[in-house]
Each structure stands twice: as C-alpha cells, then as structure tokens.
Amino acid sequence: MSDLLKFCLSLSIVFAVIIGIIRFRKIDPSYYPFIYRVSLCLVVELVRRVLILHQNNAATIVTNVFSLADFLLFAWLFHNWGLFKRNKKLFLGIVSSFFVIWCISTYAAPRHVFSPNLYFRILYSFALIFFSVTTFNGLIINTRGGMLKNAKLWICIGIIIFYTLFIIICATQLSVLRENVSKDFQRKFYDVMVFSNLFVNILYAGAALWIPRRKVFTAVF
C-alpha cells in the first residue's frame, strides 16, 4: 500500500469533523471534547504529511504532542459522561499523572522529543480502552432501547478497536521486541491498522451524527 493511499484513507476523519462542525451549536456540550479531538486529528494528519514530505523530524514531535492531547481530550469526554463520578479532583489527578508520565517517557527517550514516546502511547491506550469498556458496560446495563443511535456506544467501540491495534503496533516498535518481529509482519499489520482506522473514522462520523441535542431549559414563572 502506498504512502499516498494511506494518507488519503486517514483523511476519512474529515466526515466526523464536517458533521461535528455543522451540528456543533445544537449538540450536547458534554460531547465537545469529541469534536475537538476529531478536528485535531485532521489537523495533525495534514501537518504530519507536510513535514514527512519535507523529511522533517518535527513530524515525530507533532505525534508525541498529539498523544498527550489525544488522552486529555478523551479523558475530558469521559469525565463529562460521569465516568469519574464528576469528581474534579479525581479527574485532575488522573490527567496530571498522565502528563507527568508523558514528560518522563518523552524526555527519557534517546533523542528526547525526536523519538516516539512508545511507552506512553501504550499506557494511555490501555487507559482509554479501560474507560471505554467501563462506559460500554454501563450503557448495556442502564440503556433501554435505542442503542444503535447512541453516540457513546459508537465512540467506545471505535476507541476499543483502534487502540487495541495501536498497542500492538507500538509494541512491535519497542527495542525489546523489534528484533523478534519481521519487517513483513509489521508492514502487513500496519496495512490492517490503516483499514481499521478507516472503519473507526466511519464509526466516529456516525457518532457525530447521533450526538444528542443540547437540552433546552424553559423557565417557569
């Protein structure tokens, strides 16, 4: 698969972005972090493409910074959904801990910000999968009907699919495992990752379409 085709398929996130922008003023504000996240993904894909074409090492820096922003936006989303019992201290404690871990894993790398922060990417992927599974289980227990039009459902499924494969991709790039994994396997698995990313982006577009409208409160006199 050519790099150009991979890039074009990665731009499928634009559908979720367009739907999110069109519906932004009408949707429940608790979903704003999701719209910010898919929009940031599109920007990052475009910026990385330009940097890679110019063989600029800054592409790795962009990806490293995005990994932190990716976790923070999703954590914010789950906090809005009540995963952390709307406990701001717990939420701030979690994001602060991951920020410290990001700093340590990034600057402990051989070339600092110019090396992929793989350990952080694996760790925050596990965290997002845990958040998603917990939220998904809550939906199964508490939701009565209409599951197929539930934006939370599609977002959680998308996170579980993407970040499970993302963990494998990152793990095969770790120095302790890299020598035991063939280049051919990495290349084929990355192709699978590209198509799974396309599928997840379609799920996100569906989620953006089914985000509930903001509640309108009418004053009673």
C-alpha positions as CSV (number, residue, x, y, z in Angstrom):
1,M,0.0,0.0,0.0
2,S,1.4,3.4,-1.0
3,D,2.0,6.2,1.5
4,L,-0.3,8.4,-0.5
5,L,-3.2,5.9,-0.2
6,K,-2.6,5.6,3.5
7,F,-2.7,9.3,3.8
8,C,-5.9,9.6,1.8
9,L,-7.6,6.9,3.9
10,S,-6.5,8.7,7.1
11,L,-8.4,11.8,5.9
12,S,-11.7,9.9,6.3
13,I,-11.8,11.6,9.7
14,V,-13.0,14.6,7.8
15,F,-16.6,13.3,7.7
16,A,-16.8,13.3,11.5
17,V,-15.3,16.8,11.5
18,I,-17.8,18.2,9.0
19,I,-20.8,16.7,10.8
20,G,-19.5,17.9,14.1
21,I,-18.9,21.4,12.9
22,I,-22.4,21.6,11.2
23,R,-24.1,20.3,14.4
24,F,-21.8,22.0,16.9
25,R,-24.2,24.6,18.2
26,K,-27.0,22.1,18.5
27,I,-25.3,19.2,20.3
28,D,-25.0,18.4,24.0
29,P,-21.9,20.4,25.2
30,S,-20.6,17.3,27.0
31,Y,-19.6,15.9,23.6
32,Y,-17.5,19.0,22.7
33,P,-14.2,17.2,23.6
34,F,-15.0,14.6,20.9
35,I,-15.5,17.2,18.2
36,Y,-12.2,18.9,19.3
37,R,-10.5,15.6,19.2
38,V,-11.6,14.6,15.6
39,S,-10.8,18.1,14.4
40,L,-7.3,17.9,15.9
41,C,-6.8,14.5,14.3
42,L,-7.5,16.1,10.9
43,V,-5.1,19.0,11.5
44,V,-2.4,16.6,12.8
45,E,-2.7,14.3,9.7
46,L,-2.3,17.3,7.4
47,V,0.7,18.8,9.3
48,R,2.5,15.4,9.6
49,R,2.0,14.8,5.8
50,V,3.7,18.1,5.0
51,L,6.6,17.5,7.5
52,I,7.1,14.0,6.2
53,L,7.3,15.1,2.6
54,H,10.0,17.5,3.6
55,Q,11.7,14.8,5.6
56,N,11.4,16.9,8.7
57,N,12.0,15.2,12.1
58,A,9.3,17.6,13.6
59,A,6.7,15.0,12.5
60,T,7.7,12.9,15.5
61,I,7.4,15.9,17.8
62,V,3.9,16.6,16.5
63,T,2.9,12.9,17.0
64,N,4.3,12.9,20.6
65,V,2.4,16.1,21.5
66,F,-0.7,14.7,19.9
67,S,-0.5,11.6,22.0
68,L,-0.9,13.8,25.1
69,A,-3.6,15.9,23.7
70,D,-5.4,12.8,22.5
71,F,-5.5,11.4,26.0
72,L,-6.5,14.7,27.6
73,L,-9.5,15.2,25.2
74,F,-10.8,11.7,25.6
75,A,-10.3,11.8,29.4
76,W,-12.3,15.1,29.4
77,L,-15.0,13.5,27.3
78,F,-15.3,10.5,29.8
79,H,-15.3,13.0,32.7
80,N,-18.3,14.8,31.1
81,W,-20.1,11.5,30.8
82,G,-19.7,10.9,34.5
83,L,-17.1,8.1,34.4
84,F,-15.2,9.7,37.3
85,K,-18.4,10.4,39.2
86,R,-18.0,14.0,38.2
87,N,-15.2,14.3,40.8
88,K,-13.0,17.1,39.5
89,K,-10.2,16.3,41.9
90,L,-10.0,12.7,40.7
91,F,-10.2,13.8,37.0
92,L,-7.4,16.4,37.6
93,G,-5.4,13.8,39.4
94,I,-5.6,11.4,36.5
95,V,-4.7,13.9,33.8
96,S,-1.9,15.3,35.9
97,S,-0.4,11.9,36.4
98,F,-0.5,11.1,32.7
99,F,1.1,14.5,32.0
100,V,4.0,13.6,34.3
101,I,4.3,10.2,32.7
102,W,4.3,11.8,29.2
103,C,7.1,14.2,30.3
104,I,9.2,11.3,31.7
105,S,8.6,8.9,28.8
106,T,9.3,11.6,26.2
107,Y,12.4,13.1,27.7
108,A,13.9,9.8,28.8
109,A,13.9,8.6,25.2
110,P,17.4,8.5,23.5
111,R,16.6,11.5,21.3
112,H,14.0,13.1,23.6
113,V,11.2,14.7,21.7
114,F,12.6,13.4,18.4
115,S,12.0,9.8,19.5
116,P,8.5,8.2,19.5
117,N,7.2,8.1,23.1
118,L,6.0,4.5,22.6
119,Y,5.7,3.6,26.3
120,F,3.3,6.5,26.9
121,R,1.3,5.6,23.8
122,I,0.8,2.1,25.0
123,L,-0.1,3.2,28.6
124,Y,-2.7,5.8,27.6
125,S,-4.2,3.4,25.0
126,F,-4.8,0.8,27.8
127,A,-6.3,3.6,29.9
128,L,-8.7,4.7,27.1
129,I,-9.7,1.1,26.5
130,F,-10.5,0.6,30.2
131,F,-12.5,3.9,30.2
132,S,-14.4,2.7,27.1
133,V,-15.1,-0.8,28.4
134,T,-16.4,0.6,31.7
135,T,-18.6,3.1,29.9
136,F,-19.8,0.4,27.4
137,N,-20.8,-1.9,30.3
138,G,-22.7,0.9,31.9
139,L,-24.6,1.5,28.7
140,I,-25.6,-2.1,28.4
141,I,-26.9,-2.2,31.9
142,N,-28.6,1.2,32.0
143,T,-29.8,1.9,28.5
144,R,-33.3,0.7,27.5
145,G,-33.6,0.6,23.7
146,G,-32.2,2.9,21.1
147,M,-28.6,1.6,21.5
148,L,-27.9,1.8,17.8
149,K,-28.4,5.6,17.9
150,N,-26.3,6.1,21.0
151,A,-23.2,8.1,20.2
152,K,-21.4,6.9,23.3
153,L,-21.7,3.3,22.0
154,W,-20.0,4.1,18.7
155,I,-17.3,6.2,20.2
156,C,-16.5,3.5,22.8
157,I,-16.4,0.7,20.2
158,G,-14.2,2.9,18.0
159,I,-11.8,3.5,20.8
160,I,-11.6,-0.2,21.8
161,I,-10.9,-1.3,18.2
162,F,-8.4,1.4,17.3
163,Y,-6.4,1.4,20.5
164,T,-6.2,-2.3,20.8
165,L,-4.5,-2.5,17.4
166,F,-2.5,0.6,18.2
167,I,-1.0,-1.1,21.3
168,I,0.2,-3.9,19.1
169,I,1.7,-1.5,16.5
170,C,3.6,0.4,19.3
171,A,4.7,-2.8,21.0
172,T,6.3,-4.2,17.8
173,Q,8.4,-0.9,17.6
174,L,9.8,-1.3,21.1
175,S,13.5,-2.1,21.1
176,V,13.0,-5.2,23.3
177,L,10.6,-6.7,20.7
178,R,11.6,-5.1,17.4
179,E,14.3,-7.8,16.6
180,N,11.7,-10.6,17.1
181,V,9.2,-9.1,14.7
182,S,9.8,-9.3,11.0
183,K,9.5,-6.3,8.8
184,D,7.0,-8.1,6.6
185,F,4.7,-8.7,9.6
186,Q,5.0,-5.0,10.7
187,R,4.2,-3.8,7.2
188,K,1.1,-6.1,6.8
189,F,-0.2,-5.3,10.3
190,Y,0.2,-1.6,9.6
191,D,-1.9,-2.1,6.5
192,V,-4.6,-3.7,8.7
193,M,-4.3,-0.7,11.0
194,V,-4.9,1.7,8.2
195,F,-8.2,0.0,7.2
196,S,-9.3,-0.4,10.8
197,N,-8.6,3.4,11.2
198,L,-10.9,3.9,8.2
199,F,-13.6,1.8,9.8
200,V,-13.2,3.6,13.2
201,N,-13.4,7.0,11.4
202,I,-16.7,5.9,9.9
203,L,-18.0,4.9,13.4
204,Y,-16.9,8.4,14.6
205,A,-18.9,10.0,11.8
206,G,-21.9,8.0,12.8
207,A,-21.4,9.0,16.4
208,A,-21.2,12.7,15.4
209,L,-24.5,12.3,13.6
210,W,-26.2,10.7,16.7
211,I,-24.8,13.1,19.3
212,P,-27.9,14.2,21.3
213,R,-29.1,17.8,21.0
214,R,-28.4,20.1,23.9
215,K,-31.2,20.3,26.4
216,V,-33.3,23.5,26.4
217,F,-34.4,24.6,29.8
218,T,-37.6,26.7,29.9
219,A,-38.0,29.0,32.8
220,V,-41.2,28.6,34.8
221,F,-42.8,31.7,36.2
